[in-house]
Structure formats: structure tokens, C-alpha cells
Amino acid sequence: MQERSERTRRKLVHAGAELFNRNGYANATLGDIAGAAGVTKGALYFHFASKDELAEAVQQRGITMLNDSVRSLRERGVPPLQALVDITHWLARTLHEEPAIPASFRITKECSGLRPPVTDFHRAWIAAVCGLLRQARDAGELHGKNRWESAESLVAAAACGIEVMAGTGMPYGELRRRVAALWTLLLPSLVPAGRESGYRTSAPDTAAELTASCP
């Protein structure tokens, strides 16, 4: 019984992510989400008392996926700066393949100021990016020529721009090439001269290298 309940909850979160991403928070109705999940509206209310609760669950899934992917990269010994490059490629891919990620960005933007902030995926993304950049600094991967605030602001702005480009409908292949080109420009300004060649700017060869297991 508990396993069936968890399956239903996962279906609802997935359907909610798809409809929040496709139609926006305001236009996605609980009835449509229940229908897309193949469950009754009563079953939806058993798991989520309101659309806000479901939107919160979608963002929590997005954050879990993000944090699990960062942790997986670091546990496999990927250096912080390379992990940062790889997590931006993870974002480019999941913005096209996993509805919870673009939906989380959209919910955050559309609900800003409309309800008390609980989960903010945009803030979580910036925190993950800046956290890896700080680890790279502490590991001695970055040179000290730039002020830390300038380097952090530049990388954070570039990382957030990936979601903006994806939002234009850019195909994944082009987005992936642009992320690689972005790092080709950024790395020489972040690392000591000549060391940029030690980092891969393209996406990892296999999706498995970017994916951590998620519930």
C-alpha cells in the first residue's frame, strides 16, 4: 500500500512539473494535473492539499536532483572546477529532458512575491555554482589576479544564462555547444595561464557521468 502511494505521489510530481513548465503556475490546474497523472482529484488531494504544496514538491525534486548530481561528481573525485563545468552541462541537458528542472525555474520566477518563499530553485542553483567555485578557489585551482567577488559574479551570471538560453527554445545540441564555448572563454580568466587546457569544456561523453540516482 505504501509503495503504491509513493508511486502515485511520484506520478503527480512528474505531471505537475510537466504542466507547470508547459502552461505556467497560474494556468496549470489541479484537475489537469490529476488527469495527466492518471489519478482522481481526490487522490491528488490525499498527497497535496493545494497547488502551492505540489509546486513545492516539484522544486524539492529539482533541488534533490541538483544536489545529488553535485555530490556524485565530487564523490567520484572530479576536481571542483571540472565539476562546475560538468554541472552546467547537466543543467543544459536536464532543462530539455527532466521537466522538474525547467518547471522549478519557472515556478520560482512566476511565484516571486506572490506567496511566502519556501523553496527557491534559482537560489539553490546559484548556491551550487558558487559553492563549487569556492571549493575550486580553496583547492588552489583559481589564480589570484581577479577579485573574488568579480569572479563569483561572472560565473554565477554565466551559469544563470544557460536557463535563459534554453527558455528561447534553443535545441539541446546548440545549447550544449554554447555551454562549451562559454567555458572556453571563462577558464582563461579563472585559472593560471596555461592551465585551462587541463579542463574539459565539452559535455561528458555519457549521460551517466552527469546523472546521480534520484528517488
N, C-alpha and C positions, 0 to 999 in steps of 0.2 A: 504493500500500500504506500509506504513512504517513497519507494523507488518510483512508483507511478506519479506520485505528487511532484517529485523532483523533475521528472520528465516534462510534466505539464508546465511547471514553472519555467524551465529552460525554453520550451516552445513559445511561451508568452513573452519572455525577454527577447528572444530572437525576432518574433513577429513585431514586437514593439519597436525594436531597433530598425527593422526594415521600413515600417510605416513612419516613424519619426524622421528617418532620413529622407524618405521619398516625399512625404507630404508636409513635414514640419510639425512642431509640437502642437500648435493650436488646431491644426486641421486633422490630426490623427485622432480618431475616436476610439474609445474602448470597445465599442461594438465591432468596428472594423478589425481591431487588433485581435479580439477573441475569434472572429471568423477566420482571419488569416492563420491563427494558431490551430484552428480546428477544434476549439473548445467552446463551451457555453459561456455566456457573460457571467453566470453565477460562479463558474469555475475560476474565471478571471478574478472576481471579487474575493474569492476564497484566498487568493495569493496576494492581491494588491487592492487596497482599499480605495485607491484613487489613481488618476493618471500621473500625478506627481510621484507616487511611490514606484510606479512602473518605470518612469523616466529615471528615477534614482537608481533602480536596479540595472538599467541599461548602462548608465555611466559607471556604475560599480564594476560591471563586467568589462567595460573598456579599460578601466584602470587596472583591474586584475590582469588582463592580457598584457598591458604595457609593462607592469611591474614584473610579471613572470618572465617576459622576454628579456628585460634588462638583467634580471637575476641569472637567467640561463646563460647569457653571454659572459657575464663575469665569472660564474662558477666554472665555465669551460676554459677559463684562463685568457679570454680575449682582453687585450690591454684596453684601458678606459677610453682612449681616443678612438681606437678602432671600433670599440663597442658603440661609441657615439655615432660614428659613421653608419654602422650597421643598423642601429635603431631608427635612424632616419629612413633607411631603405625599408625597414619593417613597416614604418608608418605609410610610406608610399604604397606598399603592397596591400596592407590591410584596409587602407582607405577605399580600395577597389574590391576587396574580397570579403571583408568582415563588416557587416552593417553596424555593429555596435560602435565601431571607431568613428566613422563619419557622423553617425547619429549622436554620439556623445559630444562632439564638437558643436553640432547644430543645436542640441538641447541647451548647452551652456550659453551659446550666443543668444538664442531666442528667449530664454527664460531669465536672462540677466536683469536684475532689478524688479522682476515680476513676482518672485517668491523668495523666501529666505534661502540663501545659498547653503546647500548641504554638500553636494559633490560638484566639483568644478573640474571637468576633464581638461580644459585648456590649461588651467593652473598646474594640474598633475603632469601634463606633457612638458611644460616649461621646467618644472621641478626635476623631472627625469633627465632632461637635456643638460640643465645646469649642474645637476649632481654628477653626471659623468664627466663634464668638463672640469669640475673641481677635482675629481679623482685623477684626471689626466694631469692637472697642474701639480697636485701633491705627489704624483709619481715621477715628476720631472720631465714629462713629455712636452710641455709647452716652454717656449722661451720667455724671458722676462722683459722683452723690449716693449710690449704693449701694456697699458694699464689693464688690470684685471677687469674692471667694470666695462671697459670698452670691448674686450674680447668676449665677455659673457653676453653683453647686449647684442653684439654682432651675430654670434652663434644662435642665440635664442630667437632673434628676428628671422634669421635664415631658416631655422627649423620650423617656425610657425608658418612661414611662407609656403611650405610644402602642402599644407592643408588648403591654403588659398588656391594654389595652382590646381590641385585635384578638384576643387569645387567648380572650376571652369569647365569641367567635363573632359579634361586632358586625358588621353588614353594612357594606360599604365606604362606601356613601353616608352613613351615620350617622357612621362614623369620620372621614370627610373633613370633615363639618360640625363635629365636635368638635375636630379639629385647628385649624380656622379659628377657632373660639371660644376655644381655648386661647391663640392668638396675639393675639386681640383683648384679652385680659386681660393678657398678658405685656408687650406692646410699650410701653404707657404707663409701665411700671416700668423699662424699659431705655433708652428714648431721651428726649431733651429734650422738654419739654412742647410739644405741638402737632405734633411731627414724626411721630407714629405714623401719621398719615393718608397719609404718603408711602410706606407699605409695603402691599403686597397680602397679606392674611391667608388668602385662599382659595387653592385649588389652581390652578396654571396652567391655561389654557384647554385645552391639548392635552397628551396624554401625552408627545409628543415633546420637550416643553420640560423634562421631568423625566428623560428617558432618555438615557443615554450608550450608545454601541455597546459591546457586550461580546463576547468570543470565545465 
